[in-house]
Amino acid sequence: MTRAGGGAPPYRLRAFLLWSSIAVVAFDVRAAVILSTKNFRPINDSADYVRLGVSLAHGHGFGSTHFAPGGGPTALRPPLWPMALSTSFRVLGHNLYRARLFEAGLGALLAVLVGILGAQLWGERVGAVAGMVVALYPPLVLTSVSVMSEALFLPLEIGVVIAALAARRSGRVRWLVVAGVGLGLLALTRPIGIVMLLPAVLLVRTPDLRRTLRHAAILAGLGVLVVLPWEIRDYHRMHAFVPVTTQVGYLLSGTYNATSAADDDHPAEWRPPFLDPTLAAETQTHPHANELQLGELLRRDAYRYVGDHPGYVAVVMFRNGQRLLDLAGLNEERTVVHGEYGLGRTAADWSYATWFVLLALAGVGAFLRRTRAAPAAMWLVPVMLFAATLPLQSFSRFRAPAEPFLALLAALAVCAAGNAVTARR
């Protein structure tokens, strides 16, 4: 519907200008960080993502494993983020600076999606504040300038929630399709995204049990269909079923080993498993193991260690919780920002300080009456993603999937404070 004089209705024009402004701010902030870190060099995970992206862009596929002594094909990294990087390299050229700008664009998209989600639930004002929080919040800026998979995972995560809520309100199958495809893409970006199936099903449930089951089947079925080509590739290359990635054993054994348990400086913290002498020795006794076989050996070692030290699981979750919530101190955050993002002390200090500001505001927002307007199942998303991370990872980077939801709560608190000030005046 348009006005008599032509053009878009005023509310549509206002919404377009609002979300465009938030996108511009988010992109400019990230571009400024990129310009100020021209000497950035990807390390650890980001270096491996760049390697795979370049290999794909040159038509060499995912190449061979850099992990298993016996060589062979690799499925250690989920495929979607390396494929996105390869697309960037093909379109924008083999230039890391341009690839980071592409990543900054995903960060801008995240800010807009969080704003739209907030507007759907609590109105345009809350949405605008939430979008601006995401645009400016340093930890989320870092995830979208350092060639990390979170840059893609987070927009997909919020997109699935938006689609599920739209399906809940309208009952239209097309939104179920969008949510189901999004779930599959999430799993192909980071396998932990699989846990979002339950919240998505709860978001689209109806009083009719049969209809709810049908919706659940659509979500799960489409997710499986999206993942299926990668599974076929893995089976063809590795001659065995691979549940998206071979990294499970690698992740578990990096935490559940004697070296990690005995480390006084970084207790119960994940580290490359081959830093543990026992695991290193076992690897050397299997010089022909491929990636899948080595992952299985490491997984068994981790289970064996847990069986011998069952109380260690609680220690791991407690210590990981400390680090995920930045309760281990500023020096720990500086180590993480340097080791994970390849960035310096200033970035770590801003990340550390603003995390506690966001956490305090979100704590206020969580107890506001308006918060109840959101379905309880929506808050299950960050809770489940955080809980699934606790036994495995501890770096503050891995709390990123929960931070957009904290931004929504913080926006509610800011708007409530603004309303209170206005009422007094």
N, C-alpha and C positions, 0 to 999 in steps of 0.2 A: 504494500500500500504506500502511495506517495502523496505528497501535498499537491494542491491544485496548481501551484507554480512549478511543479516538477522537483526532482531531487528526492533524497532519502528523508524519511520522517525525522524530526528533531532528535528523538531519543536514540535513534540508530546512529545519527551523525555524532552525537555526544559520546556514545559508547565507543565508536570507532576512534575518535580523537583521544579518549581516555586510555584505551588499551594501546594505541599507537604511541602515546607519550610514555607510558610505562616501558614499552619495548625499547624505545629510543634511549631512555635513561639506563635501563639494564645493559643494553649493548654498549653504550658509551663508557659506562663504568668498567666493563670488562675489557673493552678496547684500550682504555687508559692503562689498565694493569698490564696488558700485553705489550703496549708500547714502552712501558717502564721496565719491562723484563725481556728486552731483546736478546739478552745472552742466555735465555732459558734453554736448557737442554733436558729432554725427557729422560727419566731414570726409572728403574724398576718396572712397575706395571706399564707406565705410559711409554717407556722405551719399547717394550714388547708390542704394545698396540701399534706404535708407529711402524715397527718392523713388519708386522703382519699387514698393515694397511699398504705399505709400499710393495710388498710381495704380491698382494692382490691386484694393485693398480698396474703392475707389470705383467699380469697374466700368469703368475706362478702359483696361484692358489695360496693355501696356508703353509706351504712348504713342509719342512721336516721339523721334528721336535728338537728343542734345545734343552730338554729336560731329562729324557731317558737315555741311558748309556748305549742302548741298542739301536737308537735312531728310529726311523720310521715316521709315519704320519702323525700329526698332532691334533688334538681336540682339547688342549688344556684351556684355551681361551674361548669363551662363548663367541659366536661369530658376528653378531650384529654390529658391535662398535668398530671392530676392524674393517668391516664392510662399509660402514659409514665413512670412516677415514679414507678408505680407498676411493670412494666416490668423490670426496673432497679433493684428493690428490689428482684424480682424473680431470675434474672440472676446473679446479683453481690452480693446478700445477703442483709439482712436488716441492711444496714450500711449507715449512712448519709454521711460519707466521700466519699464512692464509688459513691453514688448518685450524689454528687456534682461534682465528676470527670466525670460522665456521662454527666452532664450539661455542664461542661467545653468542652467536645467533641462537643456539639451542638454550643458552642461559636466559636470553631475552624471551624466548618462547615459554620457558618455565614460569617466568614472572607474570606473563600474561595469563597463562592457564591457571595459576594460583589465584590471580585476581578474578578471573571468571568464576572459578569455584566459589570464592568468597561471596561474589555478587549473587550467585544462584541461591546461596543459603541465607545470607543476611543483608543483602542489598548492595548497591553500587558503591556506597561509601566504604564499607568494610572491605569490599573487594579491591578498591583502589589502594587502600592502606596496605592490605596484604601483598598486593602486587609490588608496591614500592618497597616494602620490607625485603622481599625476595630480591628485588633489583639491586639493593644496596648492601645486603647482609654479607659480610666478608667471607665466612665459610662457604656459602653457596657461590660466591664469585670465584673462589679458588677452585671449586670442582668444575667450573666451566672455562678455565683458562689453562689447564694443566694436562690436557689430552687424556682425561680419565673417563671411564665408561659411565660414571654417574651423570655426566653431561647429557647423555641420551636416556639413561634409566629414569631420571626424575621427571622429565616431561611426559614420558610414556606412563609412568605411575599416576600422575595427576590426570592425564587424559583418560585412563581407565576409570578412575573415580567419577569424573565428569560424565562419561558415557553411561556408567552404571546408574548414576542418579537421574540422568535424562530418561533412561529406560524405566526406572522406577516411577517417574512422574507421568510419562506419556504412554507407557506400555508398548512402544513401537519396537518392532524387531530390529530395525536398522541400528538402534543404539546398542542392542545386545550384540549385534555383529561387530560393531566398533570395539566394544569392551572385550569380546572374545579374542579378536585379532590382536588387540593391545596386550592381553595376557600372554599370548604366544610370543610377541615381540619382547616383552619384559623378560621372559625366560631365556630368550636368545641373547639378551644383553647381560643379565646377571641371573644365574639360576635361582637365587633367593626370591626372585619375583614370583615363583610358583606359589608361594604362600598367599599371594593376593587372591587366589581363586576363591577361598572361603569368604573373605569380606565382600568380594564382588557378588557371589551368590546371595549372601545375606542382604545386600543392597537392592537386589532385583526381586527378592522374594515377594510373594503375594499371599493373601488369605487362602487362595486355592492351592492346595498342596501339589496337585498334578501339574498345574501351570508353573509353579515354582521349580519342580523337577525338570520340566521341559526347558525352562530358562537356564537352569544349571547345566543341562546337557548341551545346550547351544554354546554356552561360555566355554565349557571344558572341551567340547568337540572342535570348536574353531581354534582354540589354543593349541590343541594337538595337531591340527592340520597345518598350522603355521610352523610348528617345530619339526614336522615330519620330514621335509626335504633335508634338513640338517642331520636328522637321525639316519636317513637313508645314506647320506654321504658318509657318515661315520661307520655304518655297518659295511659299506662297500670298501672303505679304505682300511678299516681295522678288523673286519671279519668278526665283529662282536657287537652286541648292543651297548651303546654308551649313553647314559642318562644326561644328555646335553654336553657334559664336560667330563674330563678325566681328573679334575682338580680336587675331588673330595678327599682322597687319600693324602694328597699334598697338603691340603689345609688342616686336616685333622692331625697328622703326624707332626706338623710344624709347631703345634701347641702341646699335644699330649706325648711328651717325651721327657726323659730325665734332665736334659740340659735346660729346657725351659722351666721345669719345676724348681730347679736348684738355683736359678738366676736371681740374686738378691736385688740387682739394679732394675731389672724389668721382669718381675715375677710372673710366671704363667703367661708370658707374652709370646705370640706367634713369631717364628723365625723360619728361614728356609730349613727344611728338615735335615739337610745334609750337614748342618752345623753340629748336629748331635752325633757323637762318635759311633754309637750303636747303629743308627740309621745309615750313616756313611759307610760303615763296614758291610752292612747287609747289601747295600747297593753295589758295592764292589764285587760281592759274590754272585751277582747276577748281571754280568757285563753285556749280555745280549737281550736284556729285558726291554720291551718297547714301552711306550708311554702308558698304555692300559695295564700291562703286567706290573710295571713298577708302581703305578697308583694303587693297585690291589695289594701289593706287598706292604706299602706304607699304611694303607687303611687297616690291614690286619695288625700291624705293629701298634697303631694308635688304639685299637680296640683292646689289644692285649695289655697295654699300659693302663688303660682305664679299668680293666678287670682286676689288675693288681693293685691299683690305687683309686678306688671308687670315690673317695672323698675329694680327690683332686679336681673333679668336675665342678664342684661348688666353689673351689678356690679360683678356678679359671673364670667362672661366671662373675664372681665378685670383683676380681682384678680387671676383667674386661669391662665391666660396668663402670668402674672407676675411670678407666681411660676413655671410654666412649663419652662419658659425661664431663671430661676434662677435670676430674677431681684428683688426678695424679700430679697436677702442678703445671706451671708455665713451661718449665724446661722440657717436660714430656711433649707438650704441644709443639715446641720449637723443633724437637727431634722429628716429630711426625711430619710437620709441614715441610721440613727440609728433605726427609727421607722418602715421603710419598709424593709430594708436589714438586720438589726441586726448587723451592722458593726459600726466601731468607727470613730473618728474625722479625722484620717489620710486619710481614704478612702473618706470621705466627702470633705476634702480640695482638694485632687487630682481631684475628680469629678468636683468640682466647677471651679477650675482654667482651666482645660483642655477643659471644655465645651465652654468657651469664646474663647479659641484658635481655636477650631474647627469651631465655629460660624463665627469668623473673616475670616478664610481661605475659608469657604464655601461662605461667602459674596463676596469675590474676584472671586471665581470660577463661581459664578452665572452670572457674567457679561462678561465672556470670550466667544469669538466667537465659540470655540469648543463645548461649552455646548449645542449649538443648534443641534448638531448631535443626541441628544436623543429626542425621540418623546415627545411632550408636555404632552401627557397623562400619561407618566411615572412620571412626577413631580406632577401630580394630586394625586398620591398615598400618599406621606407624607402630602400634604396639606389637603386632606380629612380626613385622620386619625387624624391629629392634630386638625382640626376643630371639628370633632366629639367628641374629648376629652374635649374641652373647657367648655361645659356646665355641665360636670359631674365630672371631676377629675382635680386635681391641682398639684399632686406630680411630681417632675422631672422624676421619673421613667416612667411616662406615655408618655413622649416624645420619648421614645426609638424607636418606629417604624419609626420616621423621621430621626434618627441619621445615619443609613446606607447611606441614600441619601445625607446627609450633608458630609459624608466621601467621597463620590464620587466627590462632588463639591470641597472639600478640596484637593483631589488628583489632580484634574485639575489645581488648583492654584499652588500647589507644582511643578508639572511638567512644568507649564508655567514659573515659576521662574527659574527652572533648565535650561530650554531652553534659557532664557534670559541671564543667567550667561555664558552658553556655547557660545552663539553668541558673547558676549563681548570679551571673551578670544580669 
